[in-house]
Structure formats: C-alpha cells, structure tokens
Amino acid sequence: MQVRASHRLRFEEFDLDVGCRTLHRAGRRLDLRPRSFDVLVYLAEAAGRPVGKDEVLAAVWPDVVVGEESLTRCVSDIRQVLGEHGQRIIKTLPRRGYVFAVPVEPVPPSRAADAGPPTPADEAAVPSSSDRAAIGTVAGKAVVPVRRGAAAVALWIGLAAATVAAVALAWWWQQRSAPVAPPMLPRMSIVVLPLASDGGDPAQDRLAAVLTDEITVDLSRIPESFVIARATAESYRGRSVDARQVGHELGVRYVLDGDLVRLGDAARLTLQLVDSESGLTLWADRIDGELPDLSALYRRVTGTVARSLDLRLQEVETSRARARPPADAQDLLLQARWLLLQFNRMTPDSLQEARRLLEQVSARDPGSALAIALLAQTYNYDVSQRWLGLRGATREQWLQQADRLSAQAFQLDRTDARIVGVRGTTLALAGRSEQAVELLERQIGLNRNDASAWFWLGYARCTLGRQDEAIAALEQAQRLSPRDPNLNGIFVVTAAAHLYLGRDREALEWAQRSVLERPQHAVAHSWVAAAAANLGETETARAALAEFRQRLPAYTVSAFRDERLCANDLCRAQRERYYAGLAKAGLPE
C-alpha cells in the first residue's frame, strides 16, 4: 500500500504514526504485522465511512491475489492489538465490509511541540542581557565573554555529549554485529511459477500457460491464501532459479513449480511444492494424459491440484503452529480446522478438542464468523457420527445448537464459502433440504473446487429422493479430491443412493469400500449389512451387523427411523429398503 504522506493520526488513546509505521498506546509501542498496519491506516483514514472488502483488498494488496480471509485475519490482528471487545472501534458490516467507528484526529506537524520545554543547559547557553551588552568583536565576529560558571557548564555539556556518542556507537556496533532475524513470511503465501513445456508443440505450450493460470486462480480461492499475481510470476519464465531465492524476492513461504513433458503420444504434468525457507519438497504429484486429448488432462488438473495443495498446506501450517505456543486466536483456529479436516482419523476426543479450541477463539474474537461456523460444525459431526450418547445429548439438542451458531455466523458473513456451507450442512441434517441445496449450490458458486460442498450437496439431494443427481454430485466430490479424508463418507452416501434405487449390488460394493476407508465408522457397516441382506448374502450381512453393533450396541431399526433423515415422502419410501435390509440381517426392531 502506498502511503500518501508522513503524518500522524490519533483515536481514543492511540497514536498512529503513518510515516514511521508505528502504533503507540499511552506511550507504549504496539506491534502489528505490515499488512495489518496497512489495513489499520486505510480504515482509520476512512473513519466514519463504510468501506467495502474489495476496496480494502485492492488498496492493501494491489499486486497480489488474496482471498477475503487475509483481510479478515488482519482485522482480527488489529482488534487483538487494540484490546477490542465487542467491535467498538472497527465494526463489521455483514455482507459489506467495515467501518472505523470512533473519531480520528490528524496530528498537525509542530516542531515546537515536538521539541519540548527548554532545558537548564539551553538556558545556560543563552547570554543574559548584561552579557549581551558587553559583547565585542574579534576579526569582525561577535564574541561572548565566558565566565567561570559558564565554562564549567560548557565542560559538563561536552562530557555528556561525548558519553552519549560513545553509548550510541557501542549500540550501533552491537546491532551491526548481531544477526538479523528474517521477516515472518505470511501464512499460506505461495507463488505458482510458469509451467515449463518441453517438446516444442504450440498446443502443449498453450496448455502449460493455461494450466499455470488455472492453478493460480484455484489456489487464490483457498481461504487465507496469499497468492502472487500471475503477471509477477511470469517474470521467472525461462529462468533457472532456486526456490529459496524466489521466496526471498517475493516474500512467500511456498513455491509451486512444475513442467509439462511429452512422452511419445502421452503428456505428463509434474508438480512439486517447495518450502522457500528450507528448500525441502513438501508435496509432489504427476498427472498423465494423452496428446490427442489434452483437454481431458486439463479437466483432471483443474480443482484436483488446488484441493490436494489445500490439505497439504493446512497440515504444514498446523505443524508450524503446534511447534510454538499459540500466539493469537488465528493459531488456535488453525489447529481446530486441522482437527476437523482429519475426518478419516476423527475420534470423539479429537472432535471435542476442536470444539474446545473454537470456543477459545470465539471468546477471544467474538466477531470471528468462521470460528462460530466451525463450532456449529462440531455439533453437526456429533450428529452425523452418532456420538450423541457420549455427550449426554439428544439429536434435537445438538441440531438446535448447530442451527443457532450457523445462523449467527451466516448473519456475520454471507460471502465466505465455508460459512455458507456449514449453514447448508446444518439445514440438510435437520431435514430442511430444499433450503440446504440452495445454500450448497451457492457455496459451489463461491468455490467450485470444494469437494466437501459437492459431498453435502449429494447428501441433501439424497434426502430429497433425487438419487441420480446425488450420485453425480458425489462423483464430482471424488473427482476433485480422490484422496479426500472424507472418502468413506462419499462412499457411504453413494451406497445409500444406489440402495434407495434398488441397486443392491452397487450399494454393497460402495459400502464395502467405505468400510475399507474407515473401519471405525459404525454406520458404514450397517449399509453393508442391509445391502447384503437384500441380496440374500446372509453370512456377509450378519458379520457386518456384528461390527455395527459392537460400535453402536443400543441402536435398533426404530432408532434409525426416529432420526427422520428424509426430507420428503419420496425419500421416506426409498429408505424403507434400508430398514428392511437391517431387519433381515438381524437388527432388532
């Protein structure tokens, strides 16, 4: 951000020096990250005027593609440093932006005020009226007669000046000799270098350029990402550079590099993600395609790469956060998010830990819509995993908690795809699936590469009896994230959709794949049991039912009926095949 001029602003007990880039409170200096400082300056200069998020992003990040989460994090940092509770200074305007709500006064430049009152030494150096009367001249220059007292004062002033100079010199030498700590690079900051294209095929070269651009755009949709603009990255085309050099020059933590190589009639895209601080490769992948159908390779790359990188970056950033004491609410939020992303390894205890962390974040930053939404999601997960008995709660109680929190988060921010998705998920689990589909389709409009959005859209369509549409959404979720932590969920809902349509063989195959992905998921075993029983495969059905009852011994057919998962009569009629299969397998009514 370009600062117009060196000036100072005051609001409440704070002094904001724009030229020196410092913030003080009652004489004590407060530390802010550079981007957070720029956001504070922009909002303070626009005090009293509603400022849109896009306006701030364009002003503070003019040459970088970033998501709104970067701005949200800066505002959270500012509020924490200001000691704000209740959004008294910076108010969030839902779906619009922010307003700096307290008066701001410019501090006029005044050298006299900055100089302070005269000191005794200053007074001693100024001649009195009688001294001035006795002034003569030597060689045309004025001479002030020096008395003994004045000479002593001058001597002490000289000694003091020499002492100050010596101390300053020693301090300068120590600072010069001391190692300089490297600047803290932004979390989730990345540059996508232009993909190299070997072979001299113009179509291949064009595909490499388009893929570079597509991956850059997809990464910019990752919440909290800080992605260098395509035009800047283009300056590295054709240059052999070290990732550490690129990271230093652009101020990013991660560098994504790769090439598109021709192998006979095939083309291979290789990618690697490198830590710019250590030079270590954190992630690598290769995707093969046929030269006659390069568009198929394009379709495979778009979205899939961004989802894989999102999961890997979240893992790396969480490891960094855990390696040090939590510095702020963002560190706690990052840890909670990672626990929720580990769906295939989630346990009742890890979910409870995520809820505890999110409650801490909400206490520190009551305006964090994302923290409130993810807190709602912890209740949704308890419901979907049937862990309610461990919490001493009922399905209705937990769905009410999720409904209240997700609605609160949605009111605070309707533009964050994750918050929209949590609201849609909550409505789907509550049987309000028509509204859920609307919101989940809106979430996909905000981030087309979010595999979880496609999963929950498939679930919501399934509860409406629209099984073929559900299967199509679930296939898209799997295409976007073929190694997703929630693959078992994708597989089990696919199994349900096939069973509802009378395709018991397909249902059994998908349910068994779900069990292989996550054997501890009790409900997956119930779908194996129901599908096998409907096919007359009694031994398989009974073995699966035994696995299910080992995990949820109190569940009966009536317990499943009481969940009332279906949103209409069409789904309820289809679901009868599930209940019938469970009864055949031996589950008590």
N, C-alpha and C positions, 0 to 999 in steps of 0.2 A: 504494500500500500504506500502510495506517495503522500508524505505529509506536506501540507501546503506551506507552512512556515513554522519557525520555532516559536512556540507560545505555551502558556500555562493556563489550565482550567481548574476551577475549584468547584466542588459539590460536597455538601454536608461537611464532614471533617477531612475530606480527601483533597490532595493536591496532585494534579496530573500534569506533569511536565512533558509536553509532546516533543519538544526539540531534543531534550536529554533522554527521552523514553524512560521516565521514572514515575512511579506512583508512591506517594507518601501518605501516611495517616498519622496525624498528630506528631509529625517529625520522624516517624519510623518508616523506613523503606519497605514496600511490599513487592514481592517478586511475582511476575506474570510471564508466561511464555510469549514469544514475539507475536504470534498471530493473535493470541488472546488480548495482548496490549493493543494491537491494531483495531480489533473489534470494539474494545472499550472506547478508544478515541473516536471511532466512527459514530458509535451510538451517543456518546457524550456531546459531540459536535452537533448532533441532530436532536438534542434534548427536546422533549415535548412533541416530536413528530413521529407518527408511526412509520417504521422502517421495515420494508419487506425483506424476506430472507434472500431472495435473488439479488436485491440491491446490495446487501452486505457482502454476499459471496463475490459479486462482480468487483466490488471495491477492494476487498481484502485479499482475494485470490485471483487477480486479473489474468494470470498466465497459467493457471493450474486448474485441472478438472477435479473438483471435490464434491462430495455429497453434502446434504444438509446436516448430517451428523457431525461433520467437522465444525460447523458453526455452533451447533447445539453444545458440543463439548467445550468450545471456547467460552460460551455464555455461562456454562456450569463452572468453569475455572474462575471466571470473573466473580461470580456470585460467592464462591467459596472464599476468595481472597478478600472480598469486601465484607465478609461476615454476614451476608444477606440471608434472611429467612422470611419467606412469605412474598417474595418478589416486590419489595417496596421500591427499590431503585430501578431495576430492569424488569419490566413486566412483559410476560409472554402474551402475544395476541394470537389466540388459536387460529390456525389456517392462514395467518397473515405474516407475522414477524414479531418485532419487539418495539418497545417504546422506552426511552430513558425518562423516568417519571419524576425525577427530582430536579430542582433548578440548578443550572450550571452557570457560573460566573467566570468570564475571562479575567485573568490577572494582568493589568496593564504593566508594560515594561517601565521600571523605575529604578535607575541606578542608585539614586539616593537611598531609596528604601532598602535596596539590597546591600548597600554599604554598611548600614547600621550606624549607631551613635559614635561620636569621636572618642578615641581612647586617650588616657593620660599621656602616652607617648606622642600622640598627634598634637596635643596642646603644648607640650614642651618644645616641639619643633617649630612652633609658630612664634615669631618675635612679638614682644609686648609693644605698646605704643611708645614707651620711653626708649626701648631698644631701637625702634624704627627711626626715632629722631636722631640717634647717634650713628646711623648708617653712613658710611663714606664710600668712596670708590677707589679701587686699585686697578690701574690699567683699563679704566672705563667700565669695570664690573662692580656691581654692588657688593659690599662686604658687611656681614653682620658680626659685630664683636661677640666673641664666645666667652662666656663666663665659666667659672669652675663648675657650678651646678649643671650648666648646660652641657659642658664637656663630659661630665660623669654620665648624664642621661644618654648622650650620644654613644659613649663607650658601651653601656649596657644594651642599647639597641643593636649595636654592631655584633656583640656577643650572641644576643638572642637570634639575630638573623643567621649567623654562622651555624648555630646549633640546629635551627630549623632546616637549613640547607643540607647539613650532614645527615640528619634523620631522613629527609626526603631522598637523598642519594642512596642511602642504605636500603630504603624501602624499594626504590626503583630497581636496584641491583638484585634484590631478593625476588621481585616479581619477574624480572628478566630471566633469572636462573630457574625459577620454579616451572615445572611442567604445566602446560595449559590444558585444562580439561576440554575434551572435544564437545561441541554443542550437542544437545539432546535432539536426535532426529525425530520427526513426527511419527507417531504410531501409524501403522498401515500405510506408510508412504512408499510409493513404487513408481518406477518408470518402465514402460514397455519399449525396448529398443526395436528398431525396424528389423523385421524378419529377413534374414538373408535368403536369396533364391539362387540356387545353382542349376545350371543346365541351359541357360540362355533362351528358355521358352517364354515368349511375351505373355502368354496366358498364365503361366506359372508365376511370373513376376507380378502380374496384376493381382493374382490370388494372394500372394505373400503380402502385398501392400494393403489389400482389403482386410485380410485376417489381422494384421497389426492394428489397423484402425478399429476393427470389431472387438478385439480383445481389450483394447484401451477403453472403449466405451462401456463394455460389460463390467470391467473392473471398477470403473467410476461409479457404478450402481451399487457396489458393495458398501453398506453403511460404514461410516468412519474412514473410508478410504481417502487417500490423498494421492491423486494420480497426476503425474506430469503431463502437460498438454502434448498432443501428438506433434505439433509443429516444432516444439523444443526437442523432443526425442529424435525427430527426423535429422537433426544436425549431426547425429552419430552414425548415420548411414554410411556404410563402406569403411568405417574406421575400426581398427582393432584396438579396443580399449579394455582395461581391467575394470571389473565391476566395482572395486573399491574406489577407483578414480571417478567413475560415473557417479557413485553415491556421494562422494565428497563434493563434486562440482554442482550437483543438482540438489543436494541436501535431502536425499531419500534413503530409506533403510533397506529397500529391496530393489533388485534389478531383475527383470524378466527378459531373457534372451532366447533366441532360437533360430532355426533355419528350415527352409522347405527344400528338400533334396529329391532329385529324380533318380529312381532306381528302375531302369528298364521302362516297363509300361506302368509302373506304380510311382506314387509320390509319398514321401514320408515327412511329416512335420515333427520336429523335436523341439522341446521347450525345457528350460531349466530356470528355476528361481534361486537367486543367489543373495546371501546376506552381504550387504555392501560394507559392513564393518569387519567381518571376519573373512569374507571371501569364500565361505562354505556354501555348497549347494544344499538347499533346503528341500527342494522338490524337483522332480523331473518326470517327463512323460513323453510318449511318442504316439502319433496317430497316423495310420496308413490309409491311403486312398488310391483309386485308380485314375490315371491321367485322362482317359476319355470322359470321366465323370467327376471333375474337380469340384463341382457344385455339391456333390454328396459329402466330400471332405469338409467343405465349408459348413454345411449343416451340422456335421458331427462336432466341429470345433466350437461353434458359437454356443455360448452358455455353459457347455461342459467344462471348459478350461476355467472360466470365472468361478464356477461353483467349487471345483477342486482347490483352486487357489484360496478362495474364501475360507474353506475349512482349515487349510494348512496355515494360513496367516493367523487365524484365530488361535490355533494351537501354539504357534511360536510366540505370539504376543502374550498369551496367558502364561506361558513358561517364564517370560521376562517379568511379568507382574508378580508371579509367585516367588521369584528369586529375591524380592525385596519387600519390606513392609509396605502395605497399601498406602500410597501417597495421597490419594484422593478418592472421591466417590467413583471416578471412572475406572480405577484399578479394581475396585470391588465389583463394579458392573461387568467388567471384562471377565473376571473369574466366574461370576454367576452365569454369564452367557455361555462360557465354555462347558460348564457342567450340564447345561440344558442341551447343548449341541451333541453331547456324547450319548445319544439316545440308545444306541445298541449296548452301552455299558451302564445305563442308568439304573440306580437302585433306589429304594425308598429313602435310604440315608443320604445319598448324593442329591436327590431332589429336595430333601429337607434342608440340606446345606445351601443349595442355591436359593431357596426361599429366605433363609436367614440373611444371606448376603444382600439380597434385593430389598429386604426390609431395612437394612442398614443404609443402603443407598437412598431409599425413599425418605428416611429420617434426615439424612444429610442434605439431600436436594429434593424437596417436596415437589418441585416443578419438573422432575425428570419423567416425561411421559413414557419413555422406553422402559425405565425401571418398573413403573406401575404396570405396564402391559405385560412384561415378563413375569411379574409377580402373579398376575392373573393366570398366566400360562402354567405356573406351577400347580395351581388348583385344577386346571384342565387335565394336566398329565396324571394327577392323582386319580381323577375320574376315569380317564381312558385306560389306565393300567389296573384299575380295580384295587387300589391301595387304601381305600377309604376306611376299612376296618382297622388298619394300623394307626390311623389318625383319630379314631373315635368320632368320625363324622359320617353324615349321610350324603348321598349323591346330590340331593336338593340343596343342602347347606353349602357344599363346595361349589356347585354351579352358581349359586347366588353370589358367593364371594367373587368368582371369576367374572360374573356379569357386572357387578358393581365396579370392580377395578378396571376391566377392559373398557367400560363405558367412560370412566373418568379419564383414562389415557387417550381415548379416541376424541374426547372433547378438547383435550390439550393440544393434540396434534393429529390432524386427519391426513397429513401428507406423507408420513413415514410408512413405508410399505409393511414393515414388521408390525406396527401398531394396528394398522388396518387388518392385517392377517390374524392377529390374536383376537380381535373383535369378531371376525368371521368364524374362527375356530370355536369360540365360546358359544356363538349362536347355533352353530352346527351341532355341537354336543347337547345343546338344550332343545334340539328338535325344531328350531326356527330356521330351517334350511334354505327356504327361498331367500330370506334376507342374507343368510350366510353366503350363498352363491354370488349374490350381487357384490358383496364386500370382497370375496376372494377373487373374483374376476377383476375388481378394481385393483387389488394388490398385484395381480399379474400385470396389469397395465402399467403399474409403477415400476415393477421389476420382473420382466418376463422370464428371467433365469432362476427364479426362486423355486427350487424343487419342492420345498415344503408347502408353498402356496398351491402348486398343482396337486400335491397329495391331499390336502384338506379340501380342495375343490372336488377331487374324486370321491372323498368320503361324503361330502354334502350331497353330491348327485346320487350316490348310492342310497342315502336315506330318503331320497325322493322317488326311488324306484327307477331312476334313469341309468340303468346299469351299463349299457354300451357307452354312453357319454362318460360315465365314471371310469370305465376301463381305459378310454382314450386319454383322460387326464392323468391317470396313474402311469400309463406308458410314457407320457411326456416327463413326468417326475423322474422315472427311472432313466430315461434318455439323458436328462440334464445332469443327473448325479448317479452314475452306475455303481459307485461305491459309497452311497449315502449311509450315514449312521442309522437312518430310519428305514433301511431297505425292508426289514421284517414287517414294518407297518404297511409299506406299499404292497408287499406280497399278500398280507392277510386280508386287506380290503379288496384286492383283486380276487382273492379266493372267494370272499363273500359275494361279490358281484356275479361271479360265474355260478355259484351255488344257487343264488336267488333266481337265475335264469334257467336252472335245471341242468347245468353243465357240471355234473358232479365229478367227472374225471379231471377236468381242468381245475376245478376247485381244490381237489385233493392235491394235485401237483403243486399249485401255488401255496397252499397251506403248509405242505411239507418243506418247501423252500423257505418259508417264513420261520419254521422251527429250526432249520439248519442255521439261519442267520442269527437267531436269538432264542436259544432253547429255554431260557428262563421266563419267556413271555407266555404266561399261562393260557391266554385266550387263543393263541395260535394253535395250541394242542386241541382246543375244543373244535376248531374248524376242521382239523384232520379227522377227529372222531366223527363229526357229523357227516362229512363228505364220504368217508369210508363206509359208514353205516348205511348211508343211502345207496351205495354201490354193492352192498352185501358183503363187504370185506370185514367180517366180524372181528377177526383177530387184530387187525390193524386198528379198528375203531376202539376196541377195549383197551389196547395198550396206550393209545393216545389219551383216552379218557382217564386212565390211571395217572398219567403225567399231569393232566389238568387238575385232578382232584388232590394231588399231592401239593399243588401250589395254592389252590383255592378250594379247600375242603368243604366250605359252607355253601358253595354255590349249587343251585338247583335250576331246573328249567324255568320255574316260576320266577326265580331271581333274575334270570335273563329277560323274561317278559316284563318284569317290573321296571327295567331300565328305560323302556319306551324310547328306543333309539330312532325308530322310524318317524318320518315327518308327515306321512300321508297313508291312506288306505292301500295304495298300490304297493308300497314298500312293506307294509304290515302283512299283506297277503303273501308276498315273496318270502318274507322271513319265517313263515310257518315251516318251510322246508328245513330250516336250520334247527328249529325246536324239535321237529320230528326226527331228524337225524340224531340229535343228542339223546332223545328218549330211546331210540333203537340201540344206541351204544351203551345204554345203561345208566344215564344220569337220572336221578330221582326227580319226579315232577315237583 
